[in-house]
Structures are given as C-alpha cells and as structure tokens.
Amino acid sequence: MSDVKIQVKPNGPLLVSGDISLVDIAGKAFGLGGRTTIGLCRCGHSGNKPFCDGAHNRAGFQSDTPARDLPPPVPKV
C-alpha cells in the first residue's frame, strides 16, 4: 500500500489522498469510483456522510487546526 496523506482543511473536511481503502464497521468497502482523493466530513452536516458535500459552508463550520504533537499514550494496565 502506498502512502496515504490526510490533510485537515481549515473550516472544511479531511482530505485523504493516496491508495485509499475506506470500509464501514462491517468491513465492507465503499466504492470510490477510482478516486485517489476524497473529502471526509468533519462538521457533521453532510447529507452524504462520511463524505463532505460542502455543507460546512452553509452551516458556518469553523475549525482551524494547526499541527501539534500529541502526548505519549497512557500505558494499558
């Protein structure tokens, strides 16, 4: 599998590009029609979830998320 890149768009979706495989909870693959880039909804307003349909613009969704480091995970006991 090639590299997959996920880009957080300001006030918009997550853009996922590369050799994408998107599956539902049962493991069934979404048909992506040959796309190598998809937008995933972050605002929750899309009528085509999990895909972005531009509803974030109508909903006034705002989220500017610059990159940052996460703390190390808490060890499982």
VMD Tcl script that draws the C-alpha trace (Angstrom):
set ca {
  {0.00 0.00 0.00}
  {1.36 3.42 -0.91}
  {1.49 6.40 1.39}
  {-1.82 7.92 2.40}
  {-1.91 11.62 3.26}
  {-4.63 13.18 5.41}
  {-4.86 16.97 5.32}
  {-7.02 18.95 7.74}
  {-8.60 21.76 5.73}
  {-9.35 24.95 7.68}
  {-13.13 25.23 8.18}
  {-13.59 22.17 5.98}
  {-13.15 18.44 5.51}
  {-10.34 15.99 6.00}
  {-8.79 15.45 2.56}
  {-7.50 11.90 2.22}
  {-5.29 11.08 -0.76}
  {-3.29 8.08 -1.92}
  {-4.15 4.40 -2.20}
  {-7.38 4.71 -0.20}
  {-9.48 1.90 1.20}
  {-12.48 3.12 3.19}
  {-14.61 0.47 4.90}
  {-17.71 0.53 7.09}
  {-17.97 -1.06 10.55}
  {-18.69 -4.46 8.96}
  {-15.56 -4.22 6.79}
  {-17.48 -3.60 3.55}
  {-15.61 -1.25 1.24}
  {-17.10 2.00 -0.05}
  {-16.95 2.21 -3.84}
  {-14.80 5.27 -4.50}
  {-15.17 5.24 -8.29}
  {-11.42 5.27 -8.87}
  {-10.87 8.41 -6.81}
  {-7.42 8.90 -5.28}
  {-8.57 11.87 -3.17}
  {-11.72 12.10 -1.07}
  {-13.07 14.63 1.43}
  {-14.39 13.29 4.73}
  {-16.93 15.36 6.65}
  {-15.78 16.95 9.92}
  {-18.77 19.22 10.57}
  {-21.47 16.54 10.84}
  {-23.82 18.37 8.44}
  {-23.10 16.45 5.21}
  {-26.05 14.75 3.57}
  {-23.60 12.22 2.11}
  {-21.71 11.06 5.22}
  {-18.94 10.11 5.65}
  {-18.13 12.21 2.57}
  {-18.04 16.01 2.50}
  {-20.72 17.66 0.38}
  {-19.84 21.28 1.19}
  {-22.45 21.57 3.97}
  {-19.75 23.06 6.24}
  {-20.06 26.29 4.24}
  {-23.84 26.53 4.78}
  {-23.52 25.55 8.45}
  {-20.80 28.09 9.19}
  {-18.45 25.36 10.46}
  {-15.24 26.85 11.84}
  {-12.16 24.90 12.83}
  {-8.59 25.98 12.27}
  {-6.46 23.06 13.41}
  {-2.70 23.61 13.17}
  {-0.41 20.60 13.59}
  {0.73 19.76 17.10}
  {2.35 16.88 18.97}
  {0.19 14.52 20.99}
  {1.43 13.31 24.35}
  {2.54 9.67 24.51}
  {-0.30 7.18 25.01}
  {-1.13 6.09 28.53}
  {0.18 2.54 29.07}
  {-2.53 -0.10 29.34}
  {-2.57 -1.92 32.65}
}
mol new
graphics top color blue
foreach p $ca { graphics top sphere $p radius 0.5 }
foreach p [lrange $ca 0 end-1] q [lrange $ca 1 end] { graphics top cylinder $p $q radius 0.2 }
display resetview
